[in-house]
Amino acid sequence: IYWKMAGLMRNCTRILSKNQPLVSSVRQMSGDHAHGDFRVWKKAFYFAAVPIIILGHVNAFGLAEHAPRPEFRPYEYMRIRTKAFPWGDGTHSLFHNPHVNALPDGYETEDEH
């Protein structure tokens, strides 16, 4: 395997050394353009990306209408607890939300809608 890697490295250096004038001319093509490019991207970020992010948050959290909570139905095949959870009182899941997640005997809070 070593001789294959060494041969590969020799071929790569041979190819790169033949194309040295090409590589240096590509470097010179950027010229003075690269010095002010960060200002363009900085302005694009502040004047385009930030307002889009703000409008997305307003649309998602400010204008959104929440769907009504489904009615609780005590189906025997749902919310089966064969063993208590190892935290809290054992009936609440780890990321429990009292408004959305029902316990085996119903919701903890009344629906506000």
C-alpha positions in Angstrom: 0.0 0.0 0.0 2.9 2.3 0.7 4.3 2.2 -2.8 0.8 2.9 -4.2 0.5 6.0 -2.1 4.1 7.1 -3.0 3.3 6.7 -6.7 0.1 8.6 -6.3 2.0 11.5 -4.6 4.7 11.5 -7.4 2.0 11.7 -10.1 0.2 14.5 -8.3 3.3 16.6 -7.8 4.3 16.0 -11.5 0.8 17.1 -12.7 0.8 20.1 -10.4 4.4 21.2 -11.4 3.4 21.1 -15.1 0.4 23.3 -14.4 2.2 25.8 -12.2 1.8 28.7 -14.7 -1.9 28.0 -14.8 -2.3 28.0 -11.0 -0.4 31.3 -10.7 -2.5 32.9 -13.4 -5.7 31.8 -11.6 -4.4 33.4 -8.4 -3.8 36.7 -10.2 -7.4 36.7 -11.7 -8.9 37.5 -8.4 -6.8 40.7 -8.3 -8.3 43.5 -6.2 -11.8 42.1 -6.2 -11.3 40.0 -3.1 -10.5 43.0 -0.9 -14.0 44.5 -0.8 -16.1 41.3 -1.2 -16.7 40.9 2.5 -18.5 44.3 2.6 -20.9 43.2 0.0 -21.7 40.0 1.9 -21.9 41.9 5.2 -24.5 44.3 3.6 -26.4 41.4 2.1 -26.6 39.7 5.5 -27.8 42.8 7.3 -30.2 44.1 4.6 -31.5 40.8 3.3 -31.0 37.9 5.7 -31.8 39.6 9.0 -35.2 41.0 7.8 -36.1 37.6 6.3 -35.3 35.9 9.6 -37.4 38.5 11.5 -40.3 38.2 9.1 -40.1 34.4 9.4 -40.3 34.6 13.2 -43.2 37.0 13.1 -45.1 34.7 10.6 -44.4 31.6 12.7 -45.0 32.9 16.2 -46.9 36.2 15.9 -49.5 35.5 13.2 -50.0 31.7 13.6 -53.3 30.4 14.7 -53.1 27.4 16.9 -55.2 24.4 16.1 -57.7 23.4 18.8 -56.6 20.6 21.0 -58.2 17.2 20.1 -60.9 15.9 22.5 -59.6 13.4 25.0 -60.9 9.9 24.4 -59.8 7.2 26.8 -59.0 4.5 24.3 -57.6 1.4 26.0 -54.7 1.0 23.6 -53.3 4.6 24.0 -51.2 6.0 26.8 -50.4 2.6 28.2 -48.0 2.8 31.2 -46.5 -0.7 31.9 -43.8 0.9 34.0 -43.6 4.4 35.6 -41.2 6.9 34.1 -38.0 7.2 36.3 -38.5 11.0 36.8 -41.1 13.1 38.6 -44.3 11.3 39.6 -43.9 8.6 36.9 -46.9 9.6 34.7 -45.4 12.6 32.9 -43.1 12.0 29.9 -39.7 13.7 29.8 -40.8 16.6 27.6 -44.3 16.8 29.0 -46.6 19.8 28.0 -49.7 19.9 30.2 -51.7 21.6 27.4 -50.9 19.2 24.6 -49.9 15.9 26.2 -52.7 13.9 27.9 -52.2 11.6 30.9 -54.0 8.3 31.0 -56.9 9.9 32.7 -57.1 13.1 30.6 -55.6 16.5 30.1 -54.2 18.4 33.1 -55.4 21.9 31.9 -58.6 23.1 30.4 -58.6 24.1 26.7 -58.5 27.9 26.4 -59.9 28.0 22.8 
